[in-house]
Amino acid sequence: MNAAPSTSENPLPNFDIVGVYRRILNDDSELTMPVAAIEALVEAIAESSVSTVAETLALLEHLTKVLKNSIANPISLSAGTDLFQRYLITTLNRPGALNLGPSDDFKIIRNHLISNGNIFVERAKQSREKIASFGTSFIREGATILTNGGSRVVGALLRRAAESSTMRFKVIYVISPTSTDAEGGRKTVADLRAHNVPVAVIPDSAVAFSLGKVDMVIVGAEGVVENGGIISRLGTYQIGLLAKSKGKPFYVVAESHKFVRLYLLNQFDLPIDQRILEFSITDDENATEDEGVADLNSGSSTSNKPKNSVLTATNAVDFTPPDLISGIITESGVLTPSAVSEELIKIWF
Amino acid sequence: MSESATKEATSASEVPIKTQDVQPTQAASDSKESKQSGSDAKNTKPTEGDAPKKLSPAELKKQKAAEKQARRAQQKAAGPAPSQQASQSKEGQKQQKGPKQGPKEDKSRPLPVRRRPSQSNAPISQAPRKESKIEARQVGLFFGHLYSQPRKHSMAGASKDVHPAILALGLQYSSYTICGSTARMVAMLLAFKALIASYQTPVGTSLSRHLIQLLGPQIEYLRDCRPYSITMGNAIRWLKDIIVKTDPSTPEADAKRDLLEEIDMFIRERVTAADKLIRELAVTKILPGDVILTYASSSIVEQTLLQAHHAGINFSVIVVDSKPLFEGRTLARKLANAGIKVRYFLITGASHAIKDASKVFLGAHAMMSNGRLYSRVGTALVSMLANAQSLPVIVLCESVKFTEKVALDSIVGNEVAPAEELLSEAERQNLLPLKNLLPKSHPANAEENNTEGAASAPSDVLKWIDGSKNLHHLQVLYDVTPAEYIDMIITEYGSLPPSSVPVVHRLSTNT
């Protein structure tokens, strides 16, 4: 490894990583947070003038930190940045493996990295289609599927199922009216209806009521954690619990770049600040209400949010433990929850 | 640890002298049998085989004399073996190794109280026949297969090749002076270092070949003192591997230095550094206000709790403990001395203790490849209670404790400790008044009549139990916790679910 003196606090002062990240995310509505983060990082490396391995890694670390600090819920994002960092470390430490000739020519390595980083992004985009094709085989003729949230992968899967076959199925879509991604959910509902799929929209509170008519549950995830549990939109955990108690299969669809090296023991072990349980002896809810609205606004705007911003019930997440999950459908196959840790270990060691 | 080591060593040093006293007197009576013992003597071949082939005539003579003595020592025991075989139908196959086990049984059996190796070889000659019958009767229950090798509490009968450091270590094992699978492994590696440091390759062999052979009797002796832990097995396998890989052309001094360095490195990487990583990871799981419940005593749990305390986290600890080792007492004391609020329960109160707890931290003896935890007996009970209360159960475990073995229950693989440990001296004293309730036919009664003069001692209680037909004391040391009860395993590779144990095991053994 090329030894180099450590770089200064901000190796690339002119590069606004958060801005680039938000632009990428806004430009392509199909992109997920981890992929956008990776794309932003690749762009930053291309922009920079790093000439050694140590510099590259230091730059990466710095940018990742800035990016994570700018977002209230960096779990999903950190999956992407960690993965990219890991990938870089393994390729940079073994330059000979790339067959690029003399390993001391860092420029070649850097170019290789940049092009490969793009491949990474491309692959991540394709993975959704792959998952959709895996997932459709789980849907049987006449099945009723319960889903929630505004997951794009779930949307892609259901659309694929609706388009590709003569199969008929029904969808029960759980949309919490206060949730921030209710809009994404409604879009998917409209899309499915346009494909002649009967969709019923129910609120959170009607899940148990509807469960008798449900054959399977499919949900998306923000992150898949090490023990095979998932971090997902608030309300997913209770759907999982109910599905388990009624013996309905509960499938998760998630790209493997959403696997996070994080181990949660329970709901309150999440590494982010969530203001959901707010005990109070007064009826005055204005204070929290205001913040909720503020969060909502800043989430959609491009302004940088301070780290200490908290998530309220409208955009919070919860943790669904692995024992409630029947299978995780990824682009590399359908995994049991216990296989997630194995996949992560493969990436990390 | 070291103080007690020297203590043990000095008390044990008397033994060899005594053994030598015994042997000449026995020699005459055994001399007839020693001819027929040709086949038996072959069983000691591993130790004999170690002896270098090319020696001066004088040395050769000395060596032969030593071998003869060893054979005789075995012969004493091998004498009654045939009758043993007849009476012990269940142990039939194991008795094929009869002469090997014979002397061990004889020497440890008549021992009334543990931890007194110097007494061990007093009544050798009469005991075996009677003991073997009792053995056969006891072996009825589920755990019968585990009784094949009674623990050894003395250095008597140890192979002459066993290094003094190993001899001392063995006694520390059998008396629980060194206890805990990691501590035992580290102590063993340190003893092996002493062995290697003082080792000289005999002429005509190579280091890699001869040293491996020399390890054989050491390991055998240690196993006789106490069955070895999974970690020890892993370390032994690793050590043999690097010894075999030693290039025969390297000069001996260099090869020895390399080996010593490798051992140091192993301890540093797999234990010291691993513990540090585990500690740091585990501390992040302790939140202010937590009540951490732990069972018995694990060094890594102790380190974690202390580190969390030093980091200023405000939490309290519940130590659940049980007979007969009471390992938790020391832990509770240490934590309390450090300023942590500690509550101490015996396992009988575990169901109450668990209600106040918020997390359960457990140490491990080993992690099985099916994700099950093999740990001090009682652990499974605690984890089951925790699981029923949906408390997170966290196992702290170095990857050196991972094994490719699987365990379905605690019966097939376990360690049986001497049953007399179950009753402390005080408890035996309390039982003495019950003496007149013993049945008339009880052998202890008959014996007592002969020696009426002697006041009944607490140790007699053990004889009642030994002689009793329907009472059998069982002390197993470990149990197996199902993987479903374990939420998380913290290793130096990070946190894992139990299902990832084989993956990490493969990873840690390949590199």
Contacts between the chains, C-beta under 8 A, distances in Angstrom:
chain1	res1	chain2	res2	distance
A	226	B	494	7.5
A	226	B	495	6.2
A	226	B	496	7.1
A	226	B	497	7.1
A	227	B	487	7.5
A	227	B	488	6.9
A	227	B	495	7.9
A	227	B	496	7.9
A	227	B	497	4.2
A	228	B	497	6.6
A	261	B	494	7.0
A	263	B	488	6.0
A	263	B	494	7.7
A	263	B	495	3.8
A	265	B	285	7.0
A	265	B	359	7.6
A	265	B	392	4.1
A	265	B	394	7.6
A	265	B	487	6.0
A	265	B	488	6.5
A	266	B	392	6.6
A	269	B	285	8.0
A	322	B	497	7.1
A	337	B	497	8.0
A	338	B	497	5.9
A	338	B	499	3.5
A	338	B	500	7.3
A	339	B	499	7.9
A	341	B	496	5.5
A	341	B	497	5.3
A	341	B	499	6.8
A	341	B	500	4.1
A	341	B	503	7.3
A	342	B	499	7.9
A	342	B	500	5.9
A	342	B	503	4.9
A	345	B	493	7.2
A	345	B	496	7.7
A	345	B	500	6.5
A	345	B	503	5.4
A	345	B	504	6.7
A	345	B	507	6.8
A	348	B	494	7.5
A	349	B	493	6.8
A	349	B	507	5.6
